Amino acid sequence: MNLLQPSRRCAHLMSPSRLLVLGACALLTACGGGGNPLANPADVANPAGTGGTKLSFEYFQRCIQPLLVTPLAGPTGTNTCAASGCHSNANGTGGALRIIENAALVDLADAANTAEKVRATEMYRNYYSSLGVSVAGDASQSRLLTKPLVKGVLHGGGVILASDQDPAARLMRYWIEHPAPAGQDEFSSASWALFTPADPATGTCNTGL
């Protein structure tokens, strides 16, 4: 046998296609940290959140809720977010936001209105729905504001607010960008500072001006 002539077995192992497969497997193994490159990756730890911020419920019900149920004079006419066919909880078809138009104001000063009871009210349902289209601390990423402005996102209802300087836009922005202090809930009295004077029952809604 010619010792300089590789056997058929060796020739097969050293073929370009074989080397390509082996090289790819080695690369995948290196990227995956070892083990079978085709196996599922190890579980990723995803611990429950321990921080976060809450938007003020009191400011919502006194300053934001009225904006959602009251006709607003926009550049294309008079509109309301909770109108039939838009964001009405009864028959609205517009996106995720759902509003109960006749939701009653909740008296947080009444000791009988515990957090559990408040969270079962229609006003809280409106608040919770609005949270779903808001990013606490970042109004520019909150569709509650960007949609009626048609700012970087489409809106089936068209332009509702003429500009960022619209009084309604200012109220929405102020609410979103002034969450309760970290570790405090949506009913925190610290959020009373969002009113002037700092009393939700008698104060006016701050807008940052």
C-alpha positions, 0 to 999 in steps of 0.5 A, spaced: 500 500 500 502 506 498 503 510 505 503 517 501 496 515 499 490 517 504 485 511 505 478 512 502 476 513 510 481 519 511 479 522 504 472 522 506 473 525 513 477 531 510 473 532 504 471 540 504 464 539 505 465 535 512 470 540 514 465 545 513 460 542 517 465 540 523 467 547 523 460 550 523 458 545 529 465 548 533 463 555 532 456 554 534 458 550 540 463 556 542 457 561 541 453 557 546 458 556 551 459 548 550 454 542 550 449 540 544 449 546 539 442 544 537 439 544 544 434 549 547 438 554 551 438 554 559 432 558 562 433 565 563 432 568 570 426 573 570 425 575 577 419 579 579 419 587 579 421 590 586 420 597 583 417 601 578 412 608 579 405 609 579 401 615 575 396 618 580 389 616 580 387 622 583 390 627 578 387 622 573 380 622 575 380 630 576 384 632 570 384 627 565 378 623 565 374 630 563 378 630 557 376 623 555 369 624 555 368 632 554 368 634 546 374 638 544 375 643 539 380 640 534 383 642 528 378 638 524 372 639 528 369 637 535 371 630 538 370 626 544 375 620 545 369 616 548 364 617 543 360 612 540 365 608 535 371 610 538 373 609 545 367 608 548 367 602 553 360 600 550 361 600 543 368 603 541 372 600 536 378 604 537 384 601 539 386 598 546 383 605 550 376 604 553 372 609 557 366 608 561 363 615 560 359 616 566 364 613 571 363 617 578 368 621 581 371 617 587 372 620 594 379 618 596 378 622 603 372 617 605 376 612 609 370 607 607 374 607 600 379 602 601 384 601 595 381 594 594 374 598 593 377 603 589 380 598 584 373 595 583 370 602 581 368 604 573 373 610 574 379 606 576 377 601 570 378 608 566 384 609 569 387 602 568 385 603 561 389 609 560 395 606 564 395 601 558 397 607 553 401 610 557 409 610 559 410 613 566 415 618 566 415 618 558 410 622 555 413 621 548 412 614 548 405 614 551 400 613 546 395 616 550 398 623 548 401 621 541 395 618 538 391 624 539 396 628 536 398 623 530 405 624 532 409 618 530 403 614 530 397 613 526 390 614 529 383 612 526 380 618 529 385 623 526 388 629 529 384 631 536 389 635 539 392 641 534 399 641 538 403 639 544 401 646 547 394 644 547 391 645 554 389 638 554 396 635 551 399 639 557 395 636 562 396 629 559 403 630 559 404 633 566 400 627 568 404 622 565 411 625 567 409 626 574 408 619 577 408 618 584 415 617 588 418 610 587 415 605 592 408 609 593 402 607 590 397 610 585 393 613 591 399 616 594 398 623 598 405 625 595 401 626 588 397 632 591 403 636 589 400 635 582 394 640 584 395 648 586 394 648 592 396 641 594 389 639 595 385 635 589 378 637 592 380 644 591 386 645 587 387 646 580 390 641 575 398 643 574 400 643 567 407 645 568 406 652 566 
